[in-house]
Amino acid sequence: MKFSTIALHEAQEPEKGTGAVITPIYQTTTFAQDVPGELKAGYDYSRSGNPTREVLEKVLAKLEGGTHGFAFASGLGAFTTLVMSFLDSGDHIVVGDDAYGGTFRSLDKVFTRYNINSSFVDMTNPEEVRNAITPQTKMVYLETPTNPTLKLADIAAITAIAKEHKLISVVDNTFATPYLQNPLSLGADIVLHSTTKYINGHSDVVGGALVTNNAKYAEAIGFHQNSLGATPDVFAAWLTLRGLKTLSVRMDKHVSNAMAIAKFLEAHDKVEAVIYPGLESHPQHDIANKQMKAPGGMISVRVKGDKAAVNRFFPELKYFILAESLGGVESLLEIPSIMTHAALTQEGRDKLGITDNLIRLSVGIEDIDDLIEDLDRALAAM
Ligand SMILES: Cc1ncc(COP(=O)(O)O)c(C=O)c1O
């Protein structure tokens, strides 16, 4: 099966008893046993396993080219479970310097309390990863593209360094999705998703996932998924499975809209710079071509002007909604310096290029003419 077929048919045959075409919502906490300790279909309690969640896990695994998938209540629930599955007190992780803010916060403020320490490095240069490895390092954790400056890391080069040092390599594939990028095929051991974003795709479910093709790692993750309990509610799992069915068609439209908008913005006289991996002006455009099927639906743009100009820009928009998060069918925009990245110090934002005039767009699947007209009007008002 190819990608779109997997999304619709992997582990999703019509139900035997009723013929139901769509996977039922097994809204139950517990499962009856005829003989104590003998499970009818392998299920005893829904934190440990639930048939609806299991279908989602199987589809996610297959779409990422993995053998084992695990669903979580959020992307950060997946991340917490990942760290607790593989790291002990005294261990060290090498992480991208512009990892998602919540990932950074949990490493910086929570895991340091358990003596699990991190080095944050610029992953656009794989040698920085090599230089940050210490005898305590157990894991290399990267995001690509990153948020909000859409930097790309060379997955094959970095996972090769991790392998040389016998480290577990993990890629947060939230921005790209398995439709556009498959880190396991590029050497990664584990893929993480905030399924809240493109995978569910409708801005109505918070969720997360881990996928691996390594049976030993899968055993550790499965044990900790059950032991730590950050599992998704059954209905959330079902909604995510429903959203996932249309991932390929949504992504095609996100990408074609984003490409058109990136080109429009790049030619606009009120725009200082456009950051989009699909543009030749992107510093790692060649890496995008090498490891991504297409450059995704996220664009960051520096408008000409200051905070006041930005404040004149966004209220004029009709279709781009000012809100955090991304990857839904509707277009969103956010201003990282005062929204998603407000918790960083000014120095931290300066280092990452998160300037006051930086705007992040999550390009939706609306009609492209309406989106361009919307941006054009707001830029004129600015
Ligand atoms: C790249 C990335 N990874 C992980 C997360 C965390 O996911 P969640 O919000 O589902 O906990 C996010 C959330 O914005 C994200 O953007």
The ligand as an SDF file (V2000), in Angstrom:
LIG
                    3D

 16 16  0  0  0  0  0  0  0  0999 V2000
    7.2010   20.9260   16.9250 C   0  0  0  0  0  0  0  0  0  0  0  0
    6.3580   20.6490   18.1280 C   0  0  0  0  0  0  0  0  0  0  0  0
    6.6390   19.5860   18.8930 N   0  0  0  0  0  0  0  0  0  0  0  0
    5.9180   19.3010   20.0000 C   0  0  0  0  0  0  0  0  0  0  0  0
    4.8650   20.1080   20.4040 C   0  0  0  0  0  0  0  0  0  0  0  0
    4.1030   19.7780   21.6500 C   0  0  0  0  0  0  0  0  0  0  0  0
    2.8690   19.2110   21.3250 O   0  0  0  0  0  0  0  0  0  0  0  0
    1.5280   19.3690   22.1610 P   0  0  0  0  0  0  0  0  0  0  0  0
    1.1510   20.8160   22.1410 O   0  0  0  0  0  0  0  0  0  0  0  0
    0.5810   18.4820   21.4300 O   0  0  0  0  0  0  0  0  0  0  0  0
    1.8100   18.8970   23.5460 O   0  0  0  0  0  0  0  0  0  0  0  0
    4.5270   21.2110   19.6220 C   0  0  0  0  0  0  0  0  0  0  0  0
    3.4060   22.0770   20.0200 C   0  0  0  0  0  0  0  0  0  0  0  0
    3.2430   23.1850   19.5220 O   0  0  0  0  0  0  0  0  0  0  0  0
    5.3010   21.4950   18.4670 C   0  0  0  0  0  0  0  0  0  0  0  0
    5.0290   22.5580   17.6860 O   0  0  0  0  0  0  0  0  0  0  0  0
  1  2  1  0
  2  3  1  0
  2 15  2  0
  3  4  2  0
  4  5  1  0
  5  6  1  0
  5 12  2  0
  6  7  1  0
  7  8  1  0
  8  9  2  0
  8 10  1  0
  8 11  1  0
 12 13  1  0
 12 15  1  0
 13 14  2  0
 15 16  1  0
M  END
$$$$
